[in-house]
Amino acid sequence: MTDLHGQAEAAQGRHATSSATPQIRLSCEMCRRRKIKCDKLDPCSNCERLRVTCVPVERARLPRGRSSRGAAEKRPNNDTRLKDRIARLEGLIRGIADHGDDETTVDGFPSSKASCSTRSRESSAQPQSPGNGSQIEAKDGSRSPACSWKGLFRRRHDMRDTCGQTSLNPNCDSRSMCYQRILLMSRGSGTQKETVERGEFVDRTTQQKLCQIYLQRVDPFFKILHRPSLSAFLIDGKPYLNYAPGSLAPKALKYAVCFAAICSLDEEEYKHIFKVKKTLMVERYQKEAESVLTQADYITTNDLTVLQAFTLFLLSSRSQDQSRRVWTMLSIALRIAQALSLHMAEPPFPVTPFQREMRRRLWTAIGFLDIQAATDRASEPMMQVAWLQSNPPSNVNDHDISFEMDTPVQESTGFTDMTFTMITLKAQCVSRILNFTSAASPIVEPIHSRQQLVLDFQHTASTLLQHAQPHTIPFHWFARQVAECINACMQLIVLRPLQQHPKSPPPRVHGDRLLKLAVDVLLRNQEIRNNPRALPWRWIEYTFVPWHALAVAISELCVCQDPALMAKSWAPIEQAYERLGRLVADTSQGRIWKPMENIMAQARMRRDQLLQSPSRHLFFQVSYPSQPAASQPRIQSSQGFMQPAPIDYATSAAAPSFEITGLGPWPSVWDAVDWTNPLGENEMSWLNYENFIGDLHGITDLSSVQ
């Protein structure tokens, strides 16, 4: 008791001494960081003006006069000890730079496995003090700066590997986007300060132009937002829904919308409208969107608007980056959506009718990105088909719903703002059942059941499009063309599955109908890209790359016996081969394109053989047109698409009339299928395709290893 009482008295004495010492106010943390003059108030004027927390800095007043000389004489001389510590640190740094420590690899980067295990052993053996996280106590109780610096270098290299910032790699793709800010996943780690100092750089006029471009080019195709609410927010300057002014969620949505609008324009269009290079603004708006998303703590957010902004950011990023970064980050969006109970038809908390509709739209959009990424990379999707079928959005126009509504949403008739989304929803459900298997939804094997799935999609799409006006409204024409192209692709998947070694070979297709159907898909895809009616939505070519149709067409060419058919099919196939090589995932260096190059080499050999045949004089007499007739309309390419506020071609019925082609019967190969005569296992056309699928599923993605 005596010892405890003495310790308490000593502590009280130290506290009294320290409190009696006069304190002097220094510049606050923010002013010191920004290197500006501080008035040393509490809070200071600069922090009040920036609306940030002022962190004052105080220290005891230094002694002056005779007392200072006495204190200086009593102060121990630490120069020798300080010099020794500096010398040890310099030697340690030179050793790491010249030879590396015992856990550094040949390339100068530490082994992640070894460093992680070392850190785990150190942390389990010696827990660090919260106030001294940069130093580790040695066994003798003294602090070891060597351990601290080794850990610092190890963490630095690990962070560089995590963020993909290996500056030593000279072959780094210049088009690859930098995601280190958003992947740090720390709330306001450095980004809040940058945004505060940089301020708002989007002027009102630019914001309005980008919003108009978004509403014309992105919103009809990717329907996750409420058009009237977004227009009131970004064009009229009103608060977004019921958010308070300055909230992070609407700010994140604003930058995501602007980023998406920029990505939907090509270089010439952007320079024509804004008089600046698109590449510079893409990088700038990407940084702003990442910064605000990180400030909004999107990883653990419960705000639907923040998730909408993140999903829109992923969609836009895919058009600028063909690597697997977006494919990987999409899993984050799915987990956030599940945390918000978007996969439940009835969430465990009350929601308004408007919120319910927005939740369903967002869930459908994430499912679209999921199936698109899975098809793009020949991988399995994450979402089950039952999650989408049980929670579909409503086929309504945006002006029929509002934030204040208290009655259930009523379905609309005719071609609505959600019609295209409903078509793609049906398509992604059928694609999951046809191509991918899971414990909840096994793949459909019987050929007649697979055919019926495609017929169901055609029936659903035809019903949704029955009130469309493709002769007068460009987006209606675009929706019909996309639906027909998807329908033809599904027929190809039924007859040429994406799975390796299916249980039973598909049925035989008579004549050249399978080749013609595959070429028709490639021509329709080219038509959607080149037709002036589809100019506002040309940017979606990254979201739908028909590499499967190209593989089927090339594999059929490898066994072609007709020189005229070879001549007719070769030009569109070769054009598609050259164009899709830069659009497919990981471009021509990815896992899909290596098998494609192999079968294309076989097709070229077969073409050379037919060129040398006696009937080669017929070879160039018949060919597909370089562009379908619909790609050569009588009108000129409208400059209205280049203006910041053009006519809304997605919904306006006052658009100029076009010469319509390709709006007859849906493409079909079923009448040429022999359901009673399956393909033989040794048939060359089937073997060529089987070899392609085998190479596709067996090849290693060397682009990531390099």
LINPEPE-V581244 format. One line per field, one symbol per residue. ss: DSSP state (h for helix, s for strand, l for the rest). phi: phi as a letter, one per 40 degrees, with the letter a starting at -180 (. if undefined). psi: psi as a letter, one per 30 degrees, with the letter a starting at -180 (. if undefined). A space follows every 50 residues. Layout:
BEGIN
ss->???
phi->???
psi->???
END
This chain:
BEGIN
ss->lhhhhhhhhhhhhhhhhhhhllssssllhhhhhhllllllllllhhhhhh llllllssssllllhhhhhhhhhhllllhhhhhhhhhhhhhhhhhhhhll lllslllllslhhhhhhhhhhhhhhllllllllllsslllllsshhhhhh hhhhhhhhhhhhhllllllllllllllllhhhhlllllllhhhhhhhhll lllhhhhhhhhhhhhhhlllllllllhhhhhhhhlllllllllllllhhh hhhhhhhhhhhhhlllhhhhhhhhlllhhhhhhhhhhhhhhhhhhllhhh lllhhhhhhhhhhhhhhhllllllhhhhhhhhhhhhhhhlllllllllll llhhhhhhhhhhhhhhhhhhhhhhhhllllllllhhhhhllllllllhhh llllllllllllllllllhhhhhhhhhhhhhhhhhlllllllllllhhhh hhhhhhhhhhhhhhlllllllllhhhhhhhhhhhhhhhhhhhhhhlllll llllllssslllhhhhhhhhhhhhhhhhhhlhhhhhhhhhhhllllhhhh hhhhhhhlllllhhhhhhhhhhhhhhhhhhllllllhhhlhhhhhhhhhh hhhhhhhhhhhllhhhhhllllllllllhhhlllllllhhhhllllllll lllllllllllllllllllhhhsssssslllllhhhhhhhhhhhhhhhll lhhhhl
phi->.cccccccccccccccccccccbbcbccccccccfbcbcgcbcccccccc fbccbcbbaccccbgccccccccccccbccccccccccccccccccccbg ccbccccgbccccccccccccccccbcccdcbccbbccccgccbcccccc cccccccccccccgcccccccccccccbbcccccfbcgcgccccccccgc bcccccccccccccccbbdccbcbbcdcccccccccgcccfbccdgcccc ccccccccccccccbccccccccbgaccdcccccccccccccccccfccb cbbcccccccccccdccccbacccccdcccccccccccccgccccbccac bcdcccccccccccccccccccccccbfbcccccccccccaccccbcccc bacccbbdcbcbbgcbcbccccccccccccccccbbbaccbccccdcccc ccccccccccccccccbcbccbbdcccccccccccccccccccccbcccc fccbccccbcgbccccccccccccccccccccccdcbcccdccabccccc ccccccccbcbbccccccccccccccccccccbcdgfccccccccccccc cccccccccccccccccccbcbacccbcdccbccccccccccccbccccc bccccccbccbgbccccabccbccccbccccbcccccccccccccccbcc cccccc
psi->eeeeeeeeeeeeeeeeeeffkkkkkakleeeeefhlkkfgljlleeeeef hlkkjlkllkkkllbeeeeeeeefkljgeeeeeeeeeeeeeeeeeeeefl afgkaeggklkeeeeeeeeeeeeeejklkefifflkklfgflkjfeeeee eeeeeeeeeeeefgiiffjfgkkffkljgfefffgkjgifeeeeeeeeak fjleeeeeeeeeeefeeeeeeijfljeeeeeeefefglkjbgklkgkeee eeeeeeeeeeeeffkleeeeeeefhlkeeeeeeefeeeeeeeeeefhfeg lgkeeeeeeeeeeeeeeeffjgageeeeffeeeeeeeefghffkejlglk kleeeeeeeeeeeeeeeeeeeeeeeeghlklekleeeeffhllkilleff llffkgllkkkllajafgeeeeefeeefeeeeeeekllefilkkekeeee eeeeeeeeeeeeefgfglifffjefeeeeeeeeeeeeeeeeeeefilflk ilekkllkkkbgeeeeeeeeeeeeeeeeefkffgefgffgfffjjhfeee eeeeeeffgkfjeeeeeefeeeeeeeeeefffflkgbfgafefeeeeefe eeeeeeeeeeeflfgfffegfkllkfkleffilflljkfffflfilkjff fkgglkkljklggblkkkgefgkjffilklfgkeeeeeeeeeeeeeffkk ifeee.
END
